[in-house]
Amino acid sequence: MTAMTCVADNDFLDRDTIISGSDFNWAMPQEPRMAPIALKPRPTPSSPTSFRIRLANTEGRRSTASYLIQKMYGWRGYATADCQATPEQITLVASDGQRALGTLSVGFDSWRGLLVDTLYRREVDALRDHGAVLCEFTKLAVDSSEQSRELLAMLFHIAYMYARRLNGCSDLLIEVNPRHVRFYKAMLGFEVIGSQRTCPRVNAPGVLLRLDLSYTESQIALYGGHRELAGSVRSLYPLAFSADEEDGICGRLRALG
């Protein structure tokens, strides 16, 4: 099995890097939290896959993320749009120095609304009317590999930190293909709040899911950092960061602005 591992090369840890390392055996740096979070390597019997997760805050990184989205979804005939820089959205991209391994965008509610409003305005407005502070995750793509579940958990947790801890969001919304609904319900605790409809952005069927981020917070507190449970608990949360790791990464995110 090819394993992800951390990178010792300082050139790999640029100022926009959020974390760089492996999917297991994390270690917090002894440096101030302005520095990227470097993750402790572990011995592996095969060639390692080094990686870093950064903000896609340059045109080049957004193009890299867009290419991965096209690669993962275009062959299915889905329409894809390039990642755009907007005040209400941030995009994360994981890469190994040569190619994108995963990407995820976080959109925050504003006077412009959310992308999910296009098909589910009534359902979304009902949440707003009850005082929910909303965000949405979009443009999720993870390159198929033996580490794809671990990378998905990392991207999801960092996106959660942006939404919950830095912006005080209470509810997360996503549109997913109907065949993925069971995974999101079982592995992350989402619930269906909008029936299947055809999404014009991607020309494919979608279902609206909601996640109460207080539930996510409790699951991360319970399972985060306990990667030994990943094989026995039907959940992605054992692959989340520990509380100390989350605190360090949040410090890094605040420093990045």
NUBADO-879343 format. One record per residue (C-alpha): residue number from 1; residue in one letter; x, z, y. Coordinates in steps of 0.02 Angstrom, whole numbers, plus 50000, padded with zeros to 5 digits. Each point is the difference from the previous one (the first is absolute). Layout:
BEGIN
{site NUM A {X Z Y}}
...
END
This chain:
BEGIN
{site 1 M {50000 50000 50000}}
{site 2 T {50065 49957 50172}}
{site 3 A {49992 50151 50115}}
{site 4 M {49998 50015 50187}}
{site 5 T {50145 50098 50071}}
{site 6 C {50066 50050 50170}}
{site 7 V {50128 49907 50102}}
{site 8 A {50164 50072 50058}}
{site 9 D {50040 49857 50118}}
{site 10 N {49971 50062 50178}}
{site 11 D {49959 49823 50055}}
{site 12 F {49843 50012 49894}}
{site 13 L {49939 50150 50100}}
{site 14 D {49959 49923 50168}}
{site 15 R {49909 50095 50135}}
{site 16 D {49830 49930 49950}}
{site 17 T {50013 50056 49819}}
{site 18 I {49873 50134 49951}}
{site 19 I {50067 50034 49825}}
{site 20 S {50132 49922 49889}}
{site 21 G {50023 50050 49821}}
{site 22 S {49925 50014 49828}}
{site 23 D {49828 50031 49929}}
{site 24 F {50053 50165 49921}}
{site 25 N {50114 50149 50036}}
{site 26 W {49986 49999 50190}}
{site 27 A {50114 50104 50109}}
{site 28 M {49976 50039 50183}}
{site 29 P {50151 49963 50112}}
{site 30 Q {50095 50136 50090}}
{site 31 E {49995 49896 50159}}
{site 32 P {49874 50015 50142}}
{site 33 R {49835 49917 49962}}
{site 34 M {50038 49863 50125}}
{site 35 A {50103 49927 49857}}
{site 36 P {49922 49895 49862}}
{site 37 I {49948 50100 49848}}
{site 38 A {50134 49962 49869}}
{site 39 L {49947 50031 49822}}
{site 40 K {50111 50070 49864}}
{site 41 P {50054 49880 49863}}
{site 42 R {49984 50035 49815}}
{site 43 P {50103 49926 49860}}
{site 44 T {49916 49851 49919}}
{site 45 P {50043 49902 49844}}
{site 46 S {49968 49833 50083}}
{site 47 S {50024 49910 50165}}
{site 48 P {49915 50093 50144}}
{site 49 T {49879 49926 50124}}
{site 50 S {50045 50067 50173}}
{site 51 F {49864 50004 50130}}
{site 52 R {49946 50061 50170}}
{site 53 I {49833 50019 50088}}
{site 54 R {49995 49955 50183}}
{site 55 L {49877 49961 50138}}
{site 56 A {49968 49814 50013}}
{site 57 N {50030 50009 50187}}
{site 58 T {50094 49836 50019}}
{site 59 E {49943 49821 49977}}
{site 60 G {50120 49980 49855}}
{site 61 R {49932 50150 49905}}
{site 62 R {49821 49948 50032}}
{site 63 S {50042 49827 49933}}
{site 64 T {50077 50079 49845}}
{site 65 A {49842 50103 49972}}
{site 66 S {49890 49847 50029}}
{site 67 Y {50100 49901 49873}}
{site 68 L {49972 50133 49867}}
{site 69 I {49813 50003 50036}}
{site 70 Q {49993 49811 49982}}
{site 71 K {50100 50009 49839}}
{site 72 M {49888 50133 49922}}
{site 73 Y {49831 49930 50054}}
{site 74 G {50019 49817 50044}}
{site 75 W {50011 49942 49819}}
{site 76 R {49826 50074 49971}}
{site 77 G {49931 49888 50136}}
{site 78 Y {49976 50143 50123}}
{site 79 A {50022 49964 50184}}
{site 80 T {50139 50105 50077}}
{site 81 A {50043 50038 50181}}
{site 82 D {50170 50044 50071}}
{site 83 C {50036 50180 50047}}
{site 84 Q {49974 50021 50187}}
{site 85 A {50066 50126 50125}}
{site 86 T {49854 50094 50080}}
{site 87 P {49988 50170 50085}}
{site 88 E {49872 50059 49869}}
{site 89 Q {50103 49955 49847}}
{site 90 I {50166 50038 49916}}
{site 91 T {50073 49910 49851}}
{site 92 L {50118 50073 49870}}
{site 93 V {50115 49890 49898}}
{site 94 A {50108 50049 49852}}
{site 95 S {50148 49889 49962}}
{site 96 D {50158 49996 49894}}
{site 97 G {50105 49922 50137}}
{site 98 Q {49960 49821 49948}}
{site 99 R {49813 49992 49968}}
{site 100 A {49841 50096 50033}}
{site 101 L {49941 50111 49858}}
{site 102 G {49842 50069 50079}}
{site 103 T {49901 50008 50161}}
{site 104 L {49850 50092 50069}}
{site 105 S {49917 50001 50172}}
{site 106 V {49909 50146 50080}}
{site 107 G {49866 49961 50130}}
{site 108 F {49925 50132 50115}}
{site 109 D {49825 50000 50071}}
{site 110 S {49984 49951 50183}}
{site 111 W {49880 49913 50117}}
{site 112 R {50047 49840 49908}}
{site 113 G {49936 50075 49838}}
{site 114 L {50073 49975 49826}}
{site 115 L {50013 49847 49888}}
{site 116 V {49875 50079 49880}}
{site 117 D {49870 49993 50140}}
{site 118 T {49981 49814 49967}}
{site 119 L {49905 50026 49837}}
{site 120 Y {49957 50185 50005}}
{site 121 R {49958 50045 50179}}
{site 122 R {49848 50104 49951}}
{site 123 E {50095 50104 49874}}
{site 124 V {50149 50024 50117}}
{site 125 D {49890 50047 50148}}
{site 126 A {49914 50131 49892}}
{site 127 L {50169 50084 49974}}
{site 128 R {50039 49989 50186}}
{site 129 D {49831 50078 50041}}
{site 130 H {50048 50150 49891}}
{site 131 G {50162 50024 50098}}
{site 132 A {50122 49920 49879}}
{site 133 V {50169 49947 50067}}
{site 134 L {50025 49837 49908}}
{site 135 C {50146 49894 49943}}
{site 136 E {50017 49856 49879}}
{site 137 F {50136 49940 49883}}
{site 138 T {50019 49811 49990}}
{site 139 K {50122 49867 49940}}
{site 140 L {50059 50102 49852}}
{site 141 A {50119 49904 49888}}
{site 142 V {50126 50066 49874}}
{site 143 D {50112 49882 49903}}
{site 144 S {49969 50012 49813}}
{site 145 S {50135 50104 49916}}
{site 146 E {50023 50150 49889}}
{site 147 Q {50010 50107 50158}}
{site 148 S {49845 49929 50087}}
{site 149 R {49896 50158 49974}}
{site 150 E {50137 50111 50071}}
{site 151 L {50022 49886 50150}}
{site 152 L {49812 49995 50029}}
{site 153 A {49997 50190 50000}}
{site 154 M {50141 50007 50128}}
{site 155 L {49921 49874 50117}}
{site 156 F {49830 50084 49984}}
{site 157 H {50071 50173 50037}}
{site 158 I {50098 49943 50153}}
{site 159 A {49846 49906 50064}}
{site 160 Y {49899 50159 49970}}
{site 161 M {50125 50098 50107}}
{site 162 Y {49976 49877 50142}}
{site 163 A {49812 50011 49986}}
{site 164 R {49972 50184 49964}}
{site 165 R {50146 50098 50066}}
{site 166 L {50050 49895 50150}}
{site 167 N {49829 49935 50055}}
{site 168 G {49875 50128 49933}}
{site 169 C {49895 49877 49900}}
{site 170 S {49865 50074 49889}}
{site 171 D {49944 49848 49899}}
{site 172 L {50088 49848 49929}}
{site 173 L {49910 49836 49968}}
{site 174 I {50057 49853 49895}}
{site 175 E {49924 49839 49935}}
{site 176 V {50053 49960 49823}}
{site 177 N {49961 49869 49870}}
{site 178 P {49864 50064 49882}}
{site 179 R {50118 49997 49852}}
{site 180 H {50112 50128 50087}}
{site 181 V {49864 50127 50041}}
{site 182 R {50025 50102 49841}}
{site 183 F {50186 50020 50035}}
{site 184 Y {49975 50064 50178}}
{site 185 K {49863 50120 49945}}
{site 186 A {50096 50071 49853}}
{site 187 M {50176 50002 50071}}
{site 188 L {49970 50049 50183}}
{site 189 G {49822 50069 50012}}
{site 190 F {49913 49863 50099}}
{site 191 E {49811 49980 49996}}
{site 192 V {49895 49842 50022}}
{site 193 I {49899 49998 50162}}
{site 194 G {49968 49814 50021}}
{site 195 S {49936 49874 49873}}
{site 196 Q {50090 49841 49947}}
{site 197 R {50005 49864 50132}}
{site 198 T {50105 49847 50033}}
{site 199 C {50139 50033 50125}}
{site 200 P {50027 49849 50114}}
{site 201 R {50177 50053 50045}}
{site 202 V {50063 49973 49822}}
{site 203 N {49857 49896 49927}}
{site 204 A {49978 50124 49858}}
{site 205 P {49877 50136 49946}}
{site 206 G {50028 50174 50066}}
{site 207 V {49931 50176 49984}}
{site 208 L {50015 50134 50135}}
{site 209 L {50081 50163 49943}}
{site 210 R {50020 50164 50093}}
{site 211 L {50125 50139 49973}}
{site 212 D {49979 50173 50076}}
{site 213 L {50176 50037 50060}}
{site 214 S {49974 50187 49979}}
{site 215 Y {49984 49963 49814}}
{site 216 T {50162 49901 50006}}
{site 217 E {50083 50145 50089}}
{site 218 S {49945 50121 49864}}
{site 219 Q {50058 49885 49860}}
{site 220 I {50171 49975 50079}}
{site 221 A {50016 50189 50020}}
{site 222 L {49955 50021 49816}}
{site 223 Y {50101 49860 49922}}
{site 224 G {50125 49935 50128}}
{site 225 G {50179 50006 49937}}
{site 226 H {49948 50035 49820}}
{site 227 R {50053 49832 49931}}
{site 228 E {50014 50073 49826}}
{site 229 L {49809 49997 49997}}
{site 230 A {49988 49814 50038}}
{site 231 G {49982 49956 49816}}
{site 232 S {49867 50130 49960}}
{site 233 V {49889 50006 50156}}
{site 234 R {49891 49849 50037}}
{site 235 S {50045 49998 50185}}
{site 236 L {50129 49928 50119}}
{site 237 Y {50021 50167 50086}}
{site 238 P {50139 50067 49886}}
{site 239 L {50105 49855 50067}}
{site 240 A {49973 50059 50179}}
{site 241 F {50134 50092 50097}}
{site 242 S {50014 50189 49996}}
{site 243 A {49947 50106 50149}}
{site 244 D {50180 50017 50062}}
{site 245 E {50029 49813 49981}}
{site 246 E {49839 49962 50093}}
{site 247 D {50051 50114 50144}}
{site 248 G {50168 49912 50013}}
{site 249 I {49924 49827 49996}}
{site 250 C {49870 50048 50130}}
{site 251 G {50142 50057 50112}}
{site 252 R {50080 49831 49977}}
{site 253 L {49837 49910 50039}}
{site 254 R {49976 50098 50161}}
{site 255 A {50178 49959 50052}}
{site 256 L {49967 49815 49970}}
{site 257 G {49846 50012 50113}}
END
